[in-house]
Amino acid sequence: MSDQTGKQLSKEEKDARFEAELLPVLDPLYNFAYRLTLDEDDANDLVQETYLKAYRFFDYFEQGTNAKAWLFRILKNSFINEFRKKSKQPAKVDYSEVEGYYNTDDVEGEGGVATTTDMRTESVQDLIGDEVASALNALPVDFRTVIILCDLEGFTYEEMAKILDIPIGTVRSRLHRARNSLKEKLEKYAKSMGYNS
């Protein structure tokens, strides 16, 4: 990698620049990955894969440009590629995981019923409510993605178009349809909370 004057950077200088420009985006990147995958382990894997690709192709990153948008695009592409791969494979069950879970002593919760707890899911649901989280998670991935990028991560339409590699008009129409779909899913909940349409 070379700097703006064309001088070749040492590995230490490249690593320092990588850390300074790309590591501050870790938390929003993880949140985006989690909302796409709806699974903590898959989100961690996706973020790790994103940073590996970003490091490998860091020579192509233009210093001073939007590092967050660049990383979000890498993550989105990795997610789509993994989604395509998984959709072509038959469903798999990890029996050792199931067996390990049911053979533990702390399987039973109150009343002898098996329970599991995902702290991240609980904290998100506490923040936005069960109905809102469920409605957001029930949206198709294309709709969920634009809502997350725009309304939760604060990207502009132009940045979203670059991240998603779609025209800006498609971003606007997809966001409009996603918000309408979310609105339909939440109307009954809103009325029960005292809001009128």
SULWO-V335410 format. One record per helix or strand of 3 or more residues. SS is the DSSP state (helix for helix, strand for strand). FROM is the first residue (numbers start at 1). TO is the last residue. If there is no record, write none. Layout:
# SULWO-V335410
[[SS	FROM	TO] [SS	FROM	TO]]
This chain:
# SULWO-V335410
[[helix	11	37] [helix	40	56] [helix	58	60] [helix	67	87] [helix	95	102] [helix	110	112] [helix	119	128] [helix	130	138] [helix	141	152] [helix	157	164] [helix	168	192]]
